[in-house]
């Protein structure tokens, strides 16, 4: 592993685990991202794991070892680096997060098989946990977005990675570009089904809003806006369990959608007509919004 510790660290310092993309290296991810410079500003420690030699710069995301709690594989190696940071530098165990720029990988190294360590995570251009499971490093059907499961089936895969876990699950962000031809964006919908099932949210009960750069949109469930600081308030993780009544997509009356509400997209089953004077605007294949 490689570690970046700024000259001035917070007390105690948070930990960010920055996982490089497939065919990448820790050094390339260090130079190609702003995590280190932001660490200088905010005082957190950055851990840059490096994929094992002989793996072509890609992480093990398919074996039973890496998909199972404390069974070995790359996931255990990453967990060990976090434990080392906590014990060596007195890092804050309540502020450990993971960021993974996946591309040709998936969420197997995300916080889900390490729920007792990570408090939050984000996956960029990935696929659901367990989607690549099998004898080979590459799974074409999964990459093409052809592995379709119910939310319960996806959630059961996560739970099987750490049987008997009863603690608080980490918050999760999933991001995906709509023109990705390596890991097709259809996987985003499967990820949404998986994580909302694990956290106990209904996948249709989102709070959609446009964010920069346009036409990016953000769907959120539960308290994640506050946790990740996306609601302009101080980041917080005080809510340990999902709320009993997640905020639903805004509606403007029977059969209509209010301003900024979702009105279409692949997988959408709700209303498609906006209240006047708003128009259902296609932002991408997966999301149309009343604007």
C-alpha positions as CSV (number, residue, x, y, z in Angstrom):
1,X,0.0,0.0,0.0
2,X,0.9,3.6,-0.3
3,X,-0.2,6.3,2.1
4,X,-0.4,10.1,1.9
5,X,-0.3,11.9,5.2
6,X,-0.6,15.7,5.0
7,X,1.7,17.9,7.1
8,X,-1.3,19.1,9.2
9,X,-3.8,16.3,10.0
10,X,-7.1,16.5,11.8
11,X,-7.4,15.1,15.3
12,X,-8.3,12.3,14.9
13,X,-7.8,12.1,11.1
14,X,-10.4,10.6,8.8
15,X,-9.3,7.9,6.4
16,X,-10.0,7.8,2.7
17,X,-9.2,4.6,0.7
18,X,-8.7,5.5,-2.9
19,X,-8.9,2.3,-5.1
20,X,-7.4,2.7,-8.6
21,X,-9.1,1.6,-11.8
22,X,-8.5,-1.7,-13.5
23,X,-5.1,-1.7,-15.4
24,X,-4.1,1.2,-13.1
25,X,-1.6,1.7,-10.3
26,X,-1.6,3.4,-6.9
27,X,0.9,5.9,-8.3
28,X,-1.3,6.7,-11.3
29,X,-4.3,7.2,-9.1
30,X,-2.3,9.5,-6.8
31,X,-1.2,11.8,-9.7
32,X,-4.5,11.6,-11.6
33,X,-6.8,12.6,-8.7
34,X,-7.2,15.4,-6.3
35,X,-7.5,13.3,-3.1
36,X,-4.0,14.2,-1.9
37,X,-4.4,18.0,-2.4
38,X,-7.8,17.9,-0.7
39,X,-6.2,16.0,2.2
40,X,-3.8,19.0,2.6
41,X,-6.9,21.1,2.9
42,X,-9.0,18.9,5.2
43,X,-6.4,16.9,7.1
44,X,-7.4,13.3,6.3
45,X,-5.2,10.4,5.5
46,X,-5.3,8.8,2.0
47,X,-4.6,5.1,1.5
48,X,-3.7,4.1,-2.1
49,X,-3.8,0.3,-2.3
50,X,-2.0,-1.2,-5.3
51,X,-3.4,-4.3,-7.1
52,X,-1.1,-7.4,-6.7
53,X,1.6,-8.1,-9.2
54,X,0.5,-10.4,-11.9
55,X,-3.1,-9.2,-11.9
56,X,-2.6,-6.8,-14.7
57,X,-3.4,-3.9,-12.5
58,X,-6.9,-5.2,-11.7
59,X,-8.4,-6.3,-8.4
60,X,-9.8,-9.7,-7.5
61,X,-13.5,-9.2,-7.7
62,X,-14.6,-12.8,-8.5
63,X,-13.3,-15.3,-6.0
64,X,-15.1,-16.6,-3.0
65,X,-12.1,-15.4,-0.9
66,X,-12.5,-11.7,-1.8
67,X,-16.3,-11.9,-1.6
68,X,-16.3,-13.3,1.9
69,X,-15.6,-11.5,5.2
70,X,-12.0,-12.2,6.4
71,X,-11.6,-15.1,3.9
72,X,-8.6,-13.6,2.1
73,X,-8.3,-12.0,-1.3
74,X,-7.8,-8.3,-2.0
75,X,-10.7,-7.3,0.2
76,X,-8.9,-8.6,3.3
77,X,-5.7,-6.9,2.2
78,X,-7.5,-3.6,1.9
79,X,-9.2,-4.1,5.3
80,X,-5.8,-4.8,6.8
81,X,-4.4,-1.5,5.6
82,X,-7.2,0.4,7.2
83,X,-6.7,-1.4,10.5
84,X,-3.0,-0.5,10.3
85,X,-3.9,3.2,9.8
86,X,-6.3,3.1,12.7
87,X,-3.7,1.6,15.1
88,X,-0.6,3.4,13.8
89,X,-1.8,7.0,13.2
90,X,-4.8,7.1,15.6
91,X,-7.2,7.6,12.7
92,X,-10.9,8.1,13.3
93,X,-12.7,4.7,13.1
94,X,-16.0,6.6,12.6
95,X,-14.8,8.3,9.5
96,X,-13.4,5.7,7.2
97,X,-14.6,5.9,3.6
98,X,-13.8,4.2,0.3
99,X,-13.7,5.6,-3.2
100,X,-13.4,3.2,-6.2
101,X,-13.0,4.2,-9.8
102,X,-13.8,0.8,-11.1
103,X,-14.1,0.5,-14.9
104,X,-13.7,-3.2,-15.7
105,X,-14.1,-4.0,-12.1
106,X,-17.0,-3.9,-9.7
107,X,-18.2,-3.2,-6.2
108,X,-16.6,-6.2,-4.5
109,X,-14.0,-4.0,-2.9
110,X,-16.6,-1.5,-1.8
111,X,-17.6,-1.2,1.9
112,X,-20.2,-4.0,1.6
113,X,-18.0,-7.0,2.5
114,X,-16.2,-4.8,5.0
115,X,-19.3,-3.2,6.7
116,X,-17.7,-3.3,10.1
117,X,-14.8,-1.0,8.9
118,X,-16.2,1.5,6.4
119,X,-18.8,4.1,7.2
120,X,-19.3,5.3,3.6
121,X,-18.3,4.6,0.1
122,X,-18.6,5.6,-3.6
123,X,-18.3,3.4,-6.7
124,X,-17.8,5.0,-10.1
125,X,-18.7,3.0,-13.3
126,X,-19.1,-0.3,-11.5
127,X,-21.5,-3.3,-11.2
128,X,-23.3,-4.9,-8.3
129,X,-21.5,-6.9,-5.6
130,X,-21.2,-10.5,-6.7
131,X,-21.9,-9.8,-10.4
132,X,-18.4,-10.9,-11.5
133,X,-18.5,-14.0,-9.2
134,X,-17.1,-17.1,-11.0
135,X,-13.9,-18.8,-12.1
136,X,-12.7,-16.1,-14.5
137,X,-11.6,-12.5,-13.8
138,X,-13.8,-11.2,-16.6
139,X,-17.6,-11.7,-16.9
140,X,-18.9,-10.5,-20.2
141,X,-22.6,-10.9,-19.3
142,X,-22.1,-8.8,-16.2
143,X,-20.1,-6.2,-18.1
144,X,-22.9,-5.8,-20.7
145,X,-25.5,-5.4,-18.0
146,X,-27.2,-8.7,-18.8
147,X,-27.1,-10.1,-15.3
148,X,-30.5,-9.2,-14.0
149,X,-31.7,-10.0,-10.5
150,X,-34.5,-8.9,-8.1
151,X,-33.6,-6.5,-5.3
152,X,-33.9,-9.4,-2.8
153,X,-31.5,-11.6,-4.8
154,X,-28.9,-8.8,-5.1
155,X,-29.3,-8.0,-1.4
156,X,-28.9,-11.6,-0.4
157,X,-25.5,-11.7,-2.2
158,X,-24.3,-8.9,-0.1
159,X,-25.6,-10.4,3.1
160,X,-24.0,-13.8,2.3
161,X,-20.6,-12.1,2.2
162,X,-20.7,-11.5,5.9
163,X,-23.3,-13.9,7.5
164,X,-24.6,-12.9,10.8
165,X,-23.5,-9.2,10.5
166,X,-25.9,-7.1,12.6
167,X,-24.1,-3.7,12.7
168,X,-24.9,-0.5,10.8
169,X,-24.4,-0.7,7.0
170,X,-22.3,2.1,5.4
171,X,-23.8,4.8,3.2
172,X,-23.2,4.3,-0.5
173,X,-23.0,6.4,-3.7
174,X,-23.0,4.8,-7.1
175,X,-22.2,6.8,-10.2
176,X,-22.2,5.8,-13.9
177,X,-21.7,7.5,-17.3
178,X,-24.4,6.9,-19.8
179,X,-22.0,6.2,-22.7
180,X,-19.8,3.6,-20.9
181,X,-19.0,0.8,-23.3
182,X,-16.8,-1.2,-21.0
183,X,-19.2,-1.7,-18.1
184,X,-22.6,-0.8,-19.5
185,X,-24.8,1.7,-17.6
186,X,-27.6,-0.9,-17.3
187,X,-25.5,-2.0,-14.3
188,X,-26.4,1.2,-12.4
189,X,-30.0,0.1,-12.1
190,X,-29.0,-3.3,-10.8
191,X,-26.7,-1.6,-8.2
192,X,-29.6,0.6,-7.1
193,X,-31.8,-2.4,-6.6
194,X,-29.0,-4.0,-4.6
195,X,-28.1,-1.2,-2.3
196,X,-31.6,0.0,-1.6
197,X,-32.5,-3.6,-0.6
198,X,-29.6,-3.9,1.7
199,X,-30.4,-0.6,3.4
200,X,-34.1,-1.2,3.5
201,X,-35.2,1.6,1.1
202,X,-37.7,1.4,-1.7
203,X,-35.8,1.9,-5.0
204,X,-38.6,4.2,-6.3
205,X,-38.5,6.5,-3.3
206,X,-35.8,8.9,-4.4
207,X,-35.1,12.6,-4.1
208,X,-34.0,13.5,-7.6
209,X,-32.2,16.8,-8.4
210,X,-29.9,18.1,-11.1
211,X,-26.3,18.7,-10.3
212,X,-23.3,20.1,-12.2
213,X,-22.0,19.4,-14.7
214,X,-25.3,19.3,-16.7
215,X,-27.0,17.0,-17.5
216,X,-25.9,15.0,-14.5
217,X,-28.7,14.1,-12.1
218,X,-28.5,12.7,-8.5
219,X,-31.1,10.4,-6.9
220,X,-30.9,9.9,-3.1
221,X,-32.6,7.8,-0.6
222,X,-32.7,8.2,3.2
223,X,-30.3,10.4,5.0
224,X,-27.4,10.1,2.6
225,X,-27.7,13.8,1.5
226,X,-26.8,14.9,5.0
227,X,-24.2,12.1,5.5
228,X,-22.2,13.1,2.4
229,X,-22.7,16.8,2.9
230,X,-24.7,17.1,-0.3
231,X,-27.5,19.1,1.4
232,X,-25.2,22.1,2.2
233,X,-25.3,21.1,5.8
234,X,-22.4,19.7,7.9
235,X,-21.7,16.0,7.0
236,X,-23.2,13.7,9.6
237,X,-23.7,10.0,10.3
238,X,-26.1,10.4,13.2
239,X,-28.9,8.3,11.6
240,X,-27.9,4.7,12.1
241,X,-31.0,3.1,10.7
242,X,-33.2,3.9,7.6
243,X,-36.1,6.2,8.3
244,X,-39.5,4.5,8.4
245,X,-40.9,6.8,5.8
246,X,-38.3,7.7,3.1
247,X,-39.1,10.9,1.1
248,X,-41.0,10.0,-2.1
249,X,-40.5,11.5,-5.5
250,X,-42.5,14.8,-5.6
251,X,-45.9,14.7,-7.1
252,X,-48.2,17.4,-8.3
253,X,-51.5,15.7,-8.0
254,X,-53.2,12.7,-9.4
255,X,-51.2,11.3,-12.3
256,X,-48.8,14.3,-12.5
257,X,-45.2,15.0,-11.3
258,X,-44.1,18.3,-9.7
259,X,-41.2,20.4,-10.7
260,X,-37.8,18.5,-10.4
261,X,-39.6,15.2,-10.1
262,X,-38.7,12.1,-12.1
263,X,-41.1,11.6,-15.0
264,X,-39.4,8.9,-17.2
265,X,-36.4,6.7,-17.9
266,X,-35.5,3.1,-18.2
267,X,-37.2,1.2,-15.4
268,X,-39.4,4.1,-14.4
269,X,-43.0,3.1,-13.6
270,X,-44.4,6.3,-12.1
271,X,-46.3,9.2,-13.6
272,X,-44.9,10.7,-16.9
273,X,-46.9,14.0,-17.1
274,X,-45.6,17.1,-15.4
275,X,-47.7,19.7,-13.7
276,X,-48.1,22.9,-15.8
277,X,-46.0,24.7,-16.9
278,X,-43.2,22.1,-16.6
279,X,-42.1,19.7,-19.3
280,X,-40.8,16.2,-19.0
281,X,-37.2,16.6,-20.2
282,X,-35.0,13.6,-21.1
283,X,-31.6,14.0,-19.4
284,X,-30.4,10.5,-20.2
285,X,-31.7,7.1,-21.0
286,X,-32.3,6.4,-17.3
287,X,-33.7,9.7,-16.1
288,X,-36.2,12.3,-17.3
289,X,-37.2,15.2,-15.1
290,X,-39.9,17.8,-14.9
291,X,-38.1,21.1,-15.7
